Amino acid sequence: WTSADDFFSKSDFANNVGSFGLEPFFVPKGDYEYKGKTAMYSLEAKTIRKNVGRVLRAMQLKKPLLLEGSPGVGKTSLISAIGALTNRKVVRINLSEQTDLMDLLGSDLPVEGGKAGEFA
């Protein structure tokens, strides 16, 4: 019996014309064009390979990913590298203890001079 982490550390990345990934977790490439210089990022280190494998596995669900961890451990760099390899735009949202649900979803504002219950 081997863990998924052991599997990711032994597999090779496949960077094809239409997809990027580790067997069996592939992500289709998008059509976003990175303009300018993209950071060079090595995926060969054991821990990075495991983390890329975990992210690729999570991306199979077609839902947003939330990464948490201490500052400076490489979360943004890892996701940016995967975004560049898959030609996909990365959206970064910083959250903190003070982040409120309304910061993420917005809120309704009453229309000035409008009827009761009328919102913009």
Solvent accessible surface area in square Angstrom, and as a share of the most:
residue,aa,sasa,rsa
1,W,270,0.95
2,T,91,0.53
3,S,38,0.24
4,A,43,0.34
5,D,36,0.19
6,D,57,0.29
7,F,82,0.34
8,F,1,0.00
9,S,31,0.20
10,K,152,0.64
11,S,17,0.11
12,D,116,0.60
13,F,42,0.17
14,A,30,0.23
15,N,83,0.43
16,N,83,0.43
17,V,152,0.87
18,G,47,0.46
19,S,24,0.16
20,F,3,0.01
21,G,0,0.00
22,L,0,0.00
23,E,107,0.48
24,P,78,0.49
25,F,44,0.18
26,F,63,0.26
27,V,8,0.05
28,P,70,0.44
29,K,50,0.21
30,G,27,0.26
31,D,143,0.74
32,Y,88,0.34
33,E,131,0.59
34,Y,74,0.28
35,K,176,0.74
36,G,72,0.69
37,K,193,0.82
38,T,54,0.32
39,A,90,0.70
40,M,179,0.80
41,Y,70,0.27
42,S,74,0.48
43,L,18,0.09
44,E,123,0.55
45,A,53,0.41
46,K,125,0.53
47,T,90,0.53
48,I,47,0.24
49,R,19,0.07
50,K,45,0.19
51,N,47,0.24
52,V,0,0.00
53,G,0,0.00
54,R,101,0.37
55,V,10,0.06
56,L,0,0.00
57,R,94,0.34
58,A,31,0.24
59,M,49,0.22
60,Q,66,0.29
61,L,127,0.63
62,K,163,0.69
63,K,143,0.60
64,P,133,0.83
65,L,71,0.35
66,L,138,0.69
67,L,71,0.35
68,E,162,0.73
69,G,49,0.47
70,S,69,0.45
71,P,130,0.82
72,G,83,0.80
73,V,98,0.56
74,G,28,0.27
75,K,54,0.23
76,T,64,0.37
77,S,55,0.36
78,L,13,0.07
79,I,40,0.20
80,S,46,0.30
81,A,10,0.08
82,I,4,0.02
83,G,5,0.05
84,A,30,0.23
85,L,52,0.26
86,T,0,0.00
87,N,54,0.28
88,R,92,0.34
89,K,137,0.58
90,V,53,0.31
91,V,113,0.65
92,R,155,0.57
93,I,114,0.58
94,N,113,0.58
95,L,84,0.42
96,S,70,0.45
97,E,169,0.76
98,Q,146,0.65
99,T,45,0.26
100,D,79,0.41
101,L,108,0.54
102,M,102,0.45
103,D,99,0.51
104,L,92,0.46
105,L,131,0.65
106,G,40,0.38
107,S,75,0.48
108,D,100,0.52
109,L,116,0.58
110,P,100,0.63
111,V,56,0.32
112,E,174,0.78
113,G,85,0.82
114,G,34,0.33
115,K,169,0.72
116,A,112,0.87
117,G,64,0.61
118,E,77,0.35
119,F,113,0.47
120,A,99,0.77
